[in-house]
Amino acid sequence: MAIDAIESKLRPPALPITPYPAKMITLADGEVMVVREAKREEVGVLLGTVYPLIGVPADYYDIVATRMYEELLGWYRYRTANEFVLVGAINGVIAGIVTSRSVSPKLGMSLHTLTIKRGLRVGAQLFAAKMEDHIEFQGADEVWIVAESPNGWRRWMIEYELEDRSNLYPEVRHELGGVPTFALTRKLWDAVKSSKCTGVRPVPPAVLATAAKLKMPNEYPQIPGFKR
């Protein structure tokens, strides 16, 4: 699509982003989740999935959903530099979404992890996929991470034993704001990836095809009685 001179100046410089190869993960209930990169033309179904959770204060879904909604728009409209979006889908239905971006070839900035289907560690699997993307495919040496909920703190800071960089504030400061900044280094990733990062590649064509067309969930455990 042709863009005019002003629009070209509004768009941030772009680093080369290595495509993330899709994988499949068998969840605890036996369902298969395909994890793959989302495409810009799929932003409508992603926004439609996130939007209902903006009004859910429990477990801080409201702030995570609101911020992810903005990140998806920034990605779609080329207003966020070097952002990538991964999605987990079960039979095409979105089970979770993660957003992130490359600050430089060696530094990743983890943005948000949003779980729709709860109780199966979907969010944990997608967070691990995001770290895999940063370190294994984008070549980062470390990723800066913050948590905005107690669940996030337990899942990332404690389970990964992340390096606490909060004593270096404000020189080291995650771009999401004043929340304490932690880091996943390549050394830490190498120590945990065998237990945290699962999945099978390549994905058989028939399985990959189930995630070709993403669908918004019709049910949210976070919103009893929800009807789309």
Secondary structure as UniProt FT lines:
FT   HELIX           5..10
FT   STRAND          23..26
FT   TURN            28..29
FT   STRAND          32..37
FT   HELIX           40..42
FT   HELIX           43..50
FT   HELIX           51..55
FT   HELIX           58..60
FT   HELIX           61..76
FT   TURN            77..78
FT   TURN            81..82
FT   STRAND          83..90
FT   TURN            91..92
FT   STRAND          93..104
FT   TURN            105..106
FT   STRAND          107..115
FT   HELIX           122..132
FT   HELIX           133..137
FT   STRAND          142..145
FT   HELIX           150..152
FT   HELIX           153..158
FT   TURN            159..161
FT   STRAND          163..164
FT   HELIX           166..168
FT   TURN            169..171
FT   TURN            175..176
FT   STRAND          182..185
FT   HELIX           186..196
FT   HELIX           205..209
FT   TURN            210..211
FT   TURN            221..222
FT   TURN            224..225
//
